[in-house]
Structure formats: structure tokens, C-alpha cells
């Protein structure tokens, strides 16, 4: 089994000799992080809509808002780790 350096990984199931570079992994991580951040903003926007459109909706509104905040922060953490 060939040794790989700490900054390159072999693609799973790949028969080629090309390794995945750290830059490609970081780029993918940033893309995933941005998608998570967008989903988090979408969830919190939906929470605002629920709050304005439904009576007695404090519970669902807070659930959507907290879920959106958690998803956004997860994306933020991933992005900060990948950019560092």
C-alpha cells in the first residue's frame, strides 16, 4: 500500500494515480459550508413567515429559528476551519 502525505488523499474506488489535493478538499468544504449557511438562512426566513402568518405559532416559529441558527452556525464553523 503506497504511503500518502498528510495533504493528499486517494479517491475512493479510483483506479487512477491522481490524488485529491488539500486545496480540492478545502474547496469542497467551503462549498458545503456555504450551502449549509444558505439553508440556515432559509430556515430562519421560514420561521419569520410562520410567525407572521399563523396565530399562536410561537413554538413552531422558535423551532424553525433555532434549527436555522444551528444549521447556519455549523456551516460557519466548517467554513472557518476550511479557510484557516
N, C-alpha and C positions, 0 to 999 in steps of 0.2 A: 504494500500500500504506500503510495507516494506521500511524502510529507507536504503539508500546505502551510504557508506562513499565516500569521495571525491576521493579515489584512486581505486575504483572498480565500474564497470558498469554492468548492466544486459544485456545479449544478446537480441536483438530484436527478438521477436517471439519464444524465447526459453522457453521450459517448464521445463527445468532442474533448479536446485537450484544453479548451478555453476555461479559465477560472472566472468566477464572479469577483469583481474588484470591490474594495470598500466603498468607492465612490458610487457604484451602482446600488449597493445595499443602502447607503445613506440617502440616495435619491429616491429610492422606493419608500424608505421610512418617512421621508418628508412628504411624499405624495399621500401616503396613508394617513399621516397626521393632519394634512390639510383637509382630506375627506372627512375625518372624524370631527374636526373643528366646524366644518360646514354642516354636518349632521347635528352637532350640538346647537348651533345657531338656529337650525330648522326646528329642533325640538322646543327651544325656548320661545321661538316665534309662535309655534302652535299653542304653547301654554298661554301666551298673551291672547291669542284668538279665543281659546276656551274660556279664559277669564272674562272677556268682553261679551261673549255670545251666549253663555249659559248662566242660569240662575243657580245659586248655591253650588258653585263649582270650585270652591277653594281647594278641596282635596285633590281632584284631578289636575287642577292648574299647578299646584305645588309639586305634584309627582312629575309632570312633564318638565317643569322648570328645573327641578333638582336632577332629573335624568339628563337633560340637556347640558346642564353645568358639568356633570361628571364626564359625559362624553367629550365635551369641549376641552376640559382640563386634561383628559387622557391624551387627546391629540396634541395639546400644548406641550405636555411633558415629553411625548415621543419626538416632537419637532425640536425641542431644546436639546435633547440627548443626541439626536442625529446631527444637529448643526454644530455641536461642540467639538 
